[in-house]
Amino acid sequence: MPNIKSQIKRDRQNKKKTLKNRMLKSRIRTTQKDLIEMVESKDVQKAQDAFNKLNKALDKAVKSSAVHKNYAANKKSSAAKLLNSLNK
């Protein structure tokens, strides 16, 4: 247990940030799974919606520094390839 006031406050802030980051990362993984599921079921419209949700989740996570921008770019790229494979 810290004795210094600033460290006590920093601990509180870190707990909040950890929970928010965990939530954002979880949302990314969930939307990825949804996209894969829609592509496997060959539902183009629902797959497009899932793709848009994934991009939105990635952008929010990058904005709050929960994930690195290159990580988000790689995920978007692979999701786009997956979606485009459905259109062929």
Secondary structure, 3 states (H helix, E strand, C coil): CCCCHHHHHHHHHHHHHHHHHHHHHHHHHHHHHHHHHHHHCCCHHHHHHHHHHHHHHHHHHHHCCCCCHHHHHHHHHHHHHHHHHHHC
